[in-house]
Amino acid sequence: MTQPIIELRDVQKHYGEYHALRGITADIGQGEFFSLLGPSGCGKTTLLRTIAGFEGVTSGAVLIDGKDMAGVPANLRPTNMVFQSYAIFPHLTVAENVGYGLRRRTDLNRQAKEVLVGEALEMVGLDGFGKRAAHALSGGQRQRVALARALILKPKVLLLDEPLSALDKKMRDQMQVELIKLQRHVGITFILVTHDQEEALVMSDRIAVMFDGEIAQMDDPEVLYRRPNSRRVADFIGVMNFLPASVLSESGDRIEIEVNGLGRVEIGTDQAPLAGANGGTSVGFRPETLTILYEGQTSNDHIAQGVVEEVVYYGDMTYYDVRLDGAETPVRISMRNLFGRPVLEIGTRARIAWNPGALVLFR
């Protein structure tokens, strides 16, 4: 990671008897796209507001660019925030909205402010929109205006509180790519709050998954997805299959396990995080790590047998729920729909190829 621009040191936050943040410690790098991900009520927005200065901390410290922010109000911090509602003034033009934060800049004349507004609009792809009425904009355009208004003040850190939640899926997917490009262009740190796992995985350099006011795991998207450190994180990030398992033996860096429906196999100790799952033992694996073999197909991977119990067609993908022989619950398998490959029917006996390297052991 690059030199940290944000340093969180044992941040605690109480609202009366409610403990909202429980000892948050993390460094966020200069120029990093960092996401706070978790379910509603986990503390992610509270943490964002403590960085912004809208909330004080009960104990601990928030440092920005090496300076302790204790007692520093929000308007004097080198941060700016894009709110979920965008907070666009409908009675002002686009240019007036974007330049709103420059009103008190006595060191800039009118022409200089107009130049800065034009640059900010161009940055977010709205050049030529300056005279348009703000109330006439689409949801995606309003979001861009909010970004331009925040960036025109040249903050060191841009804070984003679920900025895409009000958009439809197609616009949200488009704006995810636009935000990534914008962050790379301006080169400043973006901190995103979201409850959308896909959004966090697509946009982030690193993600902190939060539950109950604590960071459960902080890693890059691939590690979070492939090697979650607990069953709770695994269950929250995307779709994960779980099957009961037993540990038979451990030797060096290898663990021998027996998995219901898959049989006996060896895995590496790097596939067995220390965090457990309610005292039980199970293995997790993603739907795309299993492959249904069609007639005549072979594989060098391990083979399991099962029956298709449910089929969900999504156009480019088909999701199958398959009950493996020896397993009590079905597992989800995702298969890309290639031209000429038929969609299997419910009740079909199937051979399933799987690789032990895709398993994660929770105990």
C-alpha positions in Angstrom: 0.0 0.0 0.0 1.1 3.6 -0.7 1.7 6.1 2.1 -1.6 6.3 4.1 -3.7 9.4 3.8 -6.2 8.2 6.4 -5.1 6.5 9.6 -7.8 5.2 12.0 -6.5 4.3 15.4 -8.8 2.3 17.7 -11.8 4.4 16.8 -14.7 3.9 19.2 -18.1 5.5 18.9 -20.9 5.3 21.5 -24.5 6.6 21.2 -25.5 6.3 24.8 -25.4 2.6 25.6 -25.2 1.6 21.9 -21.6 0.8 20.7 -21.6 1.8 17.0 -17.9 1.5 16.3 -15.7 -1.0 18.2 -12.0 -0.3 17.9 -11.7 0.4 14.2 -8.0 0.4 13.2 -7.0 0.8 9.5 -4.8 2.7 7.1 -6.1 3.9 3.7 -3.5 4.7 1.1 -2.9 7.8 -1.0 -4.8 7.4 -4.3 -6.6 4.3 -3.2 -10.2 3.4 -4.0 -11.3 2.0 -0.7 -14.7 0.6 0.2 -16.6 0.1 3.4 -18.9 -2.9 2.8 -21.5 -4.4 5.1 -25.2 -4.8 5.9 -27.4 -2.0 7.2 -26.5 -1.0 10.7 -23.0 -2.4 10.7 -21.4 1.1 11.3 -20.0 1.9 7.8 -21.8 5.2 7.4 -20.9 6.2 11.0 -17.3 5.5 10.2 -17.5 7.6 7.1 -19.0 10.5 9.0 -16.3 10.4 11.6 -13.7 10.7 8.9 -15.7 13.6 7.4 -16.0 15.3 10.8 -19.8 15.1 11.0 -19.5 12.8 14.0 -17.0 12.9 16.8 -15.2 9.8 18.2 -15.7 8.6 21.7 -12.1 7.5 21.9 -9.3 6.7 19.4 -8.0 9.0 16.7 -8.6 9.9 13.0 -5.6 11.2 11.2 -5.7 12.7 7.7 -2.4 13.3 5.9 -0.6 12.8 9.2 -2.6 15.3 11.2 -4.9 14.4 14.1 -8.4 15.6 13.3 -9.6 15.9 16.9 -11.5 19.1 17.2 -11.2 19.9 13.5 -14.7 20.7 12.1 -15.9 19.2 8.8 -15.5 22.4 6.8 -11.8 22.6 7.7 -10.9 19.0 6.8 -9.3 18.1 3.5 -12.3 16.0 2.6 -15.5 16.4 0.7 -18.6 14.2 0.6 -21.1 13.0 -2.0 -24.3 12.1 -0.2 -26.8 9.4 -1.1 -29.4 12.0 -2.0 -26.9 14.1 -4.0 -28.4 17.3 -2.4 -28.6 19.1 -5.7 -30.3 22.6 -5.5 -33.2 22.4 -8.0 -33.6 26.1 -8.4 -30.0 26.6 -9.5 -28.4 25.8 -12.9 -25.8 23.0 -13.2 -23.0 25.5 -13.2 -24.3 27.3 -10.1 -24.6 24.0 -8.3 -21.1 22.9 -9.2 -19.6 26.3 -8.2 -21.6 26.6 -5.0 -18.6 25.8 -2.8 -16.5 28.6 -4.4 -18.8 31.4 -3.3 -16.6 32.4 -0.4 -13.3 32.2 -2.2 -12.3 35.9 -2.3 -9.0 35.0 -3.9 -10.8 34.0 -7.1 -12.6 36.4 -9.5 -15.7 35.5 -11.4 -13.8 34.4 -14.5 -11.5 32.2 -12.5 -14.5 30.5 -10.9 -16.1 29.9 -14.3 -12.9 28.3 -15.5 -12.9 25.9 -12.5 -16.5 25.1 -13.0 -15.9 24.3 -16.7 -13.0 22.0 -15.8 -15.0 20.2 -13.1 -17.9 19.6 -15.6 -15.5 18.4 -18.2 -14.0 16.0 -15.7 -17.3 14.3 -15.1 -18.4 14.3 -18.7 -20.9 17.2 -18.5 -19.2 19.9 -20.5 -21.8 22.0 -22.2 -24.4 21.4 -19.4 -23.5 24.5 -17.3 -26.7 26.5 -18.2 -29.1 23.6 -17.9 -31.6 23.6 -15.1 -30.7 21.2 -12.4 -34.2 19.9 -12.0 -34.2 18.8 -15.6 -31.4 16.3 -15.2 -31.6 12.5 -15.1 -30.5 10.5 -12.1 -27.1 9.8 -13.6 -26.5 13.4 -14.5 -27.4 14.6 -11.0 -24.9 12.2 -9.6 -22.2 13.6 -11.9 -23.1 17.2 -10.8 -22.7 16.1 -7.2 -19.3 14.6 -8.0 -18.2 17.8 -9.9 -19.3 20.0 -6.9 -17.2 17.9 -4.5 -14.2 17.7 -6.8 -14.0 21.4 -7.6 -12.7 22.1 -4.1 -9.8 19.7 -4.7 -10.1 17.6 -1.6 -7.4 15.1 -0.6 -10.1 12.5 0.1 -13.5 12.1 -1.5 -16.1 10.4 0.6 -19.0 8.6 -1.2 -22.1 7.5 0.8 -23.9 5.0 -1.3 -23.9 7.4 -4.3 -25.3 4.9 -6.8 -28.2 3.4 -4.8 -30.8 5.6 -6.4 -29.9 4.6 -10.0 -31.4 1.7 -12.0 -29.2 -1.3 -12.6 -28.0 -0.3 -16.1 -27.1 3.2 -15.1 -25.5 1.9 -11.9 -23.3 -0.4 -13.8 -22.3 2.4 -16.2 -21.5 4.8 -13.4 -19.4 2.2 -11.6 -17.0 2.3 -14.6 -17.2 6.1 -14.8 -16.3 6.4 -11.1 -13.3 4.1 -11.6 -12.0 6.1 -14.5 -12.6 9.4 -12.7 -10.7 8.2 -9.6 -7.7 7.2 -11.7 -7.9 10.5 -13.5 -7.9 12.8 -10.5 -5.6 10.5 -8.5 -7.1 11.2 -5.1 -8.4 8.8 -2.4 -12.0 7.6 -2.8 -13.7 6.0 0.2 -17.0 4.4 -0.8 -19.8 3.2 1.6 -22.0 0.5 0.1 -24.0 -2.6 1.0 -23.8 -3.9 -2.6 -21.1 -6.6 -2.8 -20.8 -6.6 -6.5 -20.3 -2.8 -6.5 -17.5 -3.1 -4.0 -15.8 -5.9 -5.8 -15.9 -4.1 -9.2 -14.7 -0.7 -8.0 -12.3 -1.2 -5.1 -8.6 -1.6 -4.6 -9.3 -2.8 -1.1 -12.5 -3.6 0.8 -13.2 -3.6 4.6 -16.1 -5.9 5.4 -17.9 -4.7 8.5 -20.3 -6.4 10.9 -21.6 -5.0 14.3 -19.2 -2.0 14.3 -16.1 -4.0 13.6 -13.9 -4.8 10.6 -14.3 -8.6 10.0 -11.8 -8.7 7.1 -9.9 -6.1 5.0 -8.3 -7.3 1.8 -8.3 -6.8 -2.0 -11.4 -8.0 -3.8 -9.9 -11.3 -5.1 -8.6 -12.4 -1.7 -12.0 -11.5 -0.1 -13.8 -13.5 -2.7 -11.5 -16.5 -3.0 -10.2 -16.7 0.6 -12.7 -15.2 3.1 -11.4 -15.6 6.6 -14.8 -16.6 8.1 -18.0 -18.2 7.1 -19.8 -15.0 7.8 -17.7 -13.0 5.4 -17.9 -15.9 2.8 -21.7 -15.9 3.1 -21.9 -12.1 2.7 -19.6 -11.8 -0.3 -21.4 -13.2 -3.4 -22.8 -16.7 -3.4 -21.0 -19.5 -1.5 -21.9 -23.2 -1.3 -21.3 -24.9 2.1 -21.1 -28.6 2.8 -20.4 -30.3 6.1 -16.8 -31.6 6.5 -14.6 -33.5 8.9 -10.9 -33.0 9.5 -9.2 -36.4 9.3 -5.5 -35.4 9.8 -3.1 -32.5 9.6 0.5 -32.7 8.6 2.8 -29.8 7.8 1.0 -27.6 5.4 -1.6 -30.1 4.4 -5.0 -31.0 5.8 -6.9 -34.2 5.0 -10.7 -33.7 5.1 -13.8 -35.6 4.2 -16.6 -33.5 2.7 -20.2 -34.7 2.3 -20.9 -35.2 -1.4 -17.3 -34.7 -2.5 -15.4 -37.4 -0.5 -11.9 -37.4 1.0 -9.3 -34.9 -0.2 -6.2 -32.9 0.8 -6.1 -29.1 1.0 -3.4 -26.6 2.0 -3.4 -24.9 5.3 -3.8 -21.6 3.5 -7.3 -22.8 2.6 -8.2 -23.0 6.3 -8.6 -19.6 8.0 -8.6 -19.6 11.8 -12.0 -17.9 12.1 -14.7 -20.5 12.7 -18.3 -21.1 11.9 -20.4 -21.5 15.1 -18.2 -24.3 16.3 -19.0 -26.6 13.3 -16.8 -27.6 10.4 -17.7 -27.0 6.8 -16.1 -26.2 3.4 -17.2 -23.4 1.2 -16.7 -23.0 -2.6 -18.1 -20.7 -5.3 -20.7 -21.8 -7.9 -18.3 -21.1 -10.8 -15.6 -23.5 -9.4 -17.8 -26.5 -10.3 -18.4 -27.7 -13.9 -21.1 -29.9 -15.1 -19.6 -32.4 -17.6 -21.7 -33.1 -20.7 -21.8 -36.5 -22.5 -18.3 -37.3 -23.8 -16.5 -34.6 -21.8 -13.6 -35.6 -19.5 -11.7 -33.7 -16.8 -8.5 -34.0 -14.8 -10.3 -32.7 -11.8 -12.2 -34.7 -9.1 -15.6 -36.0 -10.2 -18.8 -36.0 -8.1 -22.2 -37.3 -9.0 -25.6 -35.7 -8.4 -29.1 -34.9 -9.6 -30.3 -31.5 -11.0 -33.1 -30.2 -8.7 -33.6 -26.6 -10.0 -32.7 -24.7 -13.1 -32.6 -20.9 -13.4 -31.9 -19.4 -16.8 -30.3 -15.9 -16.9 -29.5 -15.5 -20.7 -25.7 -15.7 -20.6 -25.6 -17.9 -17.6 -27.7 -20.8 -16.2 -27.7 -21.6 -12.5 -28.2 -25.2 -11.5 -29.0 -26.5 -8.0 -27.6 -30.0 -7.8 -27.9 -32.4 -4.9 -24.6 -34.4 -4.8 -24.8 -38.0 -3.8 -24.1 -38.1 0.0 -25.1 -34.5 0.6 -28.3 -33.4 2.4 -28.6 -30.0 0.7 -28.1 -29.0 -3.0 -25.2 -26.9 -4.2 -25.4 -24.0 -6.7 -23.4 -24.4 -10.0 -23.1 -21.6 -12.5 -22.5 -22.5 -16.2 -22.0 -20.1 -19.1 -24.4 -20.7 -21.9 -22.3 -21.5 -24.9 -23.8 -21.7 -28.4 -25.0 -25.3 -29.0 -24.8 -26.3 -25.3 -28.3 -27.4 -24.1 -29.8 -26.4 -20.8 -30.2 -29.4 -18.6 -33.6 -30.4 -17.3 -34.7 -30.9 -13.7 -34.1 -34.6 -12.7 -31.0 -35.0 -15.0 -28.2 -37.1 -13.5 -24.9 -35.1 -13.8 -21.2 -35.6 -13.4 -19.6 -32.6 -11.6 -15.9 -31.7 -12.0 -14.3 -29.8 -9.0 -10.9 -28.8 -7.9 -9.7 -29.1 -4.2 -7.9 -25.7 -4.6 -11.3 -24.0 -4.7 -12.3 -25.2 -1.2 -12.1 -23.1 1.9 -12.3 -24.9 5.3 -14.2 -23.1 8.1 -14.0 -24.5 11.6 
